[in-house]
Amino acid sequence: MPELGRDSKPLTIALSKGRILDQTLPLLAAAGLNPAEDVQKTRKLMVSGNADGQEIRFLIIRAADVCTYVEQGAADLGIAGRDSLLEYRPRVYEPLNLNIGRCRLCVCGPEALVNAGPPERGSRIRVATKYDHLATEYFLSQGVQAEIIHLYGSMELAPLVGMAERIVDLVETGGTLKANGLIEETTLFDISSRLIANPASFATRRQQIQPMIERLRQAVEKKAEYQA
Ligand code: PRP
């Protein structure tokens, strides 16, 4: 494994809570980055750890906030979904596709409505989503006026209660859509998690960050070989 550069200040890595953490932790372990305690159980939001005996820190935060912590320099590195990067456009570097958290960002709707065809140009529809910008841009490109209804989760409920005609949300297995009588209309983007870096940290702490990226790159490649 690439040897890590030394620095007195611990390198800080922001991780997303939620289901993506299950896939993140084995990748970190394979790259030799080890939290000192079980980040899935602890209520602590900042957990210390080590890499080759060198102290590092993990921040355990909501997926959408990882971009903010890294952009602000509160974390040097972070693991963020491509969905958040596309929606929030943070000023960060994106040195590595980690190939975990794979899913797609889709326009979906009730089966009968979707089968009747896409909304007509010039029409108005209500769209429930947490991806306000991406949804607005997409429907604008289709000549459709979208009234965005911002939700923080469980978007699939909105069409069931007559609050929206479409949703824009992540689809992984399709199980949530199916259970709620919805189907996909269009895929907007393929999504996976990316390693992101604060540009100033990347420049000033390169000796520490570059070997970290290389270790993660090797772990991603090894996983891909194993799965092939
Ligand atoms: C995500 C997403 C969908 C669901 C899709 O939600 O927003 O609701 O997973 O997964 P599936 O295709 O495998 O069913 P998540 O469970 O992360 O919670 P959230 O609704 O709070 O965002």
Boltz pocket constraint, residues with backbone or C-beta under 6 A from the ligand:
constraints:
  - pocket:
      binder: B
      contacts: [[A, 18], [A, 19], [A, 152], [A, 153], [A, 154], [A, 155], [A, 156], [A, 169], [A, 170], [A, 171], [A, 172], [A, 173], [A, 174], [A, 175], [A, 176], [A, 177]]
      max_distance: 6.0
